[in-house]
Amino acid sequence: MSGNALYTDLSGYYDLLCADIDYQAQSHCVHRLQQLFGNGGTRHLDLACGTGPHVRHFLDAGYASGGLDINQPMLDRAALRCPEARFARQDMCGFSADEPLDLITCFLYSIHYSASIERLQACIASVHGALAVGGLFCFNAVDKHKIDNASFVCHSAEHADGQFRFGSGWHYQGEGERQTLRLRIERTVADATQVWHDEHPMVAVSFAELQALLAPYFEVQVLEHDYQKLLPWDGASGNALFACVKL
């Protein structure tokens, strides 16, 4: 695989990139939130679903689950993982559902892929329109004012194409509605190492701004970013879970 091909289509390496994520714990936590705050229904849609690992867990928990993403190769892999699910190539900032949904999720900070406040507003409106009364919207987010530009998380993974090392970190300039997700990928085959760098444009928002955007549509619970314990957000940490019930 050429260097350009690697970054043109990351779908084949997406699961490696996310190898340290506990999808089961995240999915189970949101299931508990649905029981506590939602309407108890099982019609579920995962926004920016990628290769479908969260959808798989919701299906196994008894949900009628599906996903949407703008990347068709990701959806192709999701369909192989979850053949009983329905997937659609749609933009989460302007999507529609065939029937009212009880639970909509957006994991892995993917809500920030809205890339601008205007598109984030459109995403929130689309979610509200797709949910049944009492339906729940769950996602995680990062507060732009709490971003540490020097923080970079890394992990390594083995693959048939070589030894990989992945790194990622947030970067915010201190003003405006744009932050970036910086990625670094190293691939080592024998003694040769290739390195790729990329920056994904993301929407920058404070939690106060985010709550104001959600308030016309939802009753909002802000929780600590802890998938093992359900605790109210302490008002200081820069990562949080949002559980939003449709008004």
C-alpha positions in Angstrom: 0.0 0.0 0.0 1.4 3.4 -0.9 1.6 6.2 1.6 -1.1 8.2 -0.1 -3.4 5.2 -0.2 -3.0 4.8 3.6 -4.4 8.2 4.3 -6.9 8.2 1.4 -8.7 5.3 3.0 -8.1 4.8 6.8 -11.0 2.3 7.1 -8.7 -0.7 7.0 -6.7 0.7 9.9 -9.5 2.4 11.9 -9.9 -0.5 14.3 -6.1 -0.4 15.0 -6.3 3.4 15.5 -9.0 2.8 18.1 -7.6 -0.4 19.6 -7.4 0.9 23.1 -11.1 2.0 23.3 -13.4 0.0 25.4 -16.4 -0.1 23.1 -18.4 -2.4 25.4 -18.0 -0.2 28.4 -19.1 2.9 26.5 -22.1 1.2 25.0 -23.2 -0.3 28.3 -22.9 3.1 30.0 -25.2 4.7 27.4 -27.6 1.8 27.8 -27.8 2.7 31.5 -28.3 6.3 30.7 -31.2 5.3 28.3 -32.8 3.4 31.2 -32.3 6.3 33.6 -33.1 9.3 31.5 -34.6 8.1 28.2 -37.9 6.6 27.2 -36.6 3.0 27.5 -37.1 2.3 23.8 -34.6 0.3 21.7 -34.6 2.1 18.3 -31.0 3.3 18.1 -28.8 5.2 15.6 -25.1 5.8 16.0 -23.8 9.0 14.3 -20.3 8.9 12.7 -20.5 5.1 13.3 -17.2 4.3 11.6 -16.8 0.5 11.2 -19.7 -0.2 13.6 -18.2 -1.4 16.9 -20.7 0.4 19.0 -23.6 -0.7 16.8 -22.4 -4.3 17.3 -22.7 -3.9 21.1 -26.1 -2.3 20.9 -27.4 -5.0 18.7 -26.1 -7.6 21.1 -28.0 -5.8 23.9 -31.3 -6.1 22.1 -31.5 -2.8 20.3 -32.7 -2.3 16.7 -29.5 -0.5 15.9 -28.0 1.2 12.8 -25.5 3.9 11.9 -24.6 6.6 9.5 -21.3 8.0 8.3 -20.0 10.0 5.4 -17.3 7.5 4.6 -18.5 4.6 2.5 -15.5 2.3 3.0 -16.2 2.6 6.8 -19.8 1.7 6.2 -18.9 -1.3 4.1 -16.8 -2.6 7.0 -19.6 -1.8 9.4 -22.1 -3.8 7.3 -19.7 -6.8 7.5 -19.5 -6.5 11.3 -23.2 -6.0 11.7 -25.1 -7.6 8.8 -28.5 -7.2 10.6 -28.1 -3.4 11.0 -29.1 -0.6 8.7 -26.4 1.8 7.6 -26.7 4.9 5.6 -24.2 7.3 4.0 -25.4 10.6 5.4 -24.1 13.8 6.9 -24.9 14.0 10.6 -25.4 17.7 10.2 -28.4 17.1 8.0 -29.9 13.6 8.2 -33.3 12.1 8.4 -34.7 8.8 9.9 -37.4 6.6 8.5 -39.1 6.3 11.9 -38.7 8.0 15.3 -35.7 6.9 17.2 -35.4 6.3 21.0 -31.6 6.7 21.3 -29.1 8.5 19.2 -25.4 8.3 20.1 -22.2 10.0 18.9 -19.1 8.5 20.4 -15.4 9.3 20.3 -15.9 13.1 20.3 -17.3 12.8 16.8 -19.8 15.6 17.5 -16.8 18.0 16.9 -16.6 16.8 13.3 -19.5 19.3 12.7 -16.5 21.7 12.2 -18.5 24.9 12.7 -21.1 26.3 15.2 -23.6 26.6 12.3 -23.2 22.9 11.4 -23.2 21.9 15.0 -26.6 23.7 15.4 -27.8 21.8 12.3 -26.7 18.5 13.8 -28.5 19.2 17.0 -31.7 20.1 15.1 -31.4 16.9 13.0 -31.1 14.8 16.1 -34.1 16.5 17.7 -36.2 15.9 14.6 -35.3 12.3 14.4 -36.0 11.4 18.1 -39.3 10.3 19.5 -40.7 12.2 22.5 -38.5 11.4 25.5 -35.8 10.1 23.3 -32.1 10.4 24.4 -29.2 11.9 22.6 -25.8 10.9 24.1 -22.4 12.1 23.1 -19.0 13.1 24.6 -17.3 16.5 24.0 -14.2 18.5 25.0 -14.3 22.1 26.3 -12.2 24.3 24.1 -11.0 26.3 27.1 -9.6 23.1 28.8 -7.5 21.8 25.9 -3.9 21.1 26.6 -2.1 21.6 23.2 0.9 19.7 24.6 -1.0 16.5 25.4 -0.6 13.7 22.8 -1.9 10.1 23.4 -0.1 7.3 21.7 -0.4 3.5 21.3 1.1 0.8 19.2 -0.5 -2.2 17.3 0.6 -5.1 15.1 -0.9 -5.6 11.7 -0.1 -7.7 8.6 1.1 -4.5 6.9 3.6 -3.8 9.7 4.1 -2.4 13.2 1.9 0.7 13.7 2.2 3.6 16.2 -0.7 6.0 16.4 -0.8 9.4 18.2 -3.5 12.0 18.5 -4.0 15.3 20.3 -6.3 18.3 20.4 -5.0 21.8 19.4 -6.9 25.1 20.0 -5.4 28.5 19.2 -7.3 30.2 22.1 -10.0 31.9 20.1 -12.6 31.3 17.5 -14.8 28.2 16.7 -12.1 26.0 15.1 -9.9 23.5 16.8 -8.0 20.6 15.2 -7.5 16.9 15.9 -3.8 16.2 15.1 -2.9 12.7 14.1 0.4 11.0 13.6 0.7 7.5 12.1 4.0 5.5 11.9 4.3 2.3 10.0 7.4 0.2 10.4 8.2 -2.7 8.0 11.5 -4.4 8.6 13.8 -1.5 9.3 12.0 1.2 7.3 9.5 3.6 8.9 7.0 5.8 7.2 5.3 8.7 9.0 2.1 10.5 8.2 0.7 13.7 9.8 -2.7 15.1 9.4 -5.0 17.7 11.0 -8.8 17.2 11.1 -10.8 20.5 11.4 -13.2 20.3 14.3 -15.7 22.7 15.9 -14.4 24.4 19.1 -17.0 25.0 21.7 -17.1 25.6 25.5 -19.5 23.5 27.6 -21.5 26.7 28.4 -21.9 27.4 24.7 -22.8 23.8 24.0 -25.4 23.7 26.7 -26.9 26.9 25.3 -27.2 25.3 21.8 -28.9 22.2 23.3 -31.3 24.0 25.7 -34.0 24.9 23.2 -34.4 21.2 22.2 -33.4 19.1 25.2 -33.2 18.7 29.0 -29.5 18.3 29.4 -27.5 16.2 32.0 -23.8 16.8 32.0 -21.8 14.0 33.5 -18.2 13.2 34.2 -16.3 11.5 31.4 -16.3 8.1 33.2 -18.0 5.1 31.6 -17.8 3.1 34.8 -19.5 5.5 37.1 -22.3 7.9 36.5 -21.3 11.1 38.2 -22.4 14.7 37.7 -19.8 16.8 35.9 -17.6 18.6 38.4 -17.5 21.9 36.4 -13.8 21.7 36.1 -12.8 18.8 33.9 -12.4 19.4 30.2 -14.2 16.2 29.0 -17.8 15.3 29.7 -20.7 13.1 28.7 -23.9 14.8 27.6 -27.2 13.0 28.1 -30.0 15.0 26.4 -33.7 14.2 26.6 -35.9 15.5 23.9 -38.4 18.0 25.2 
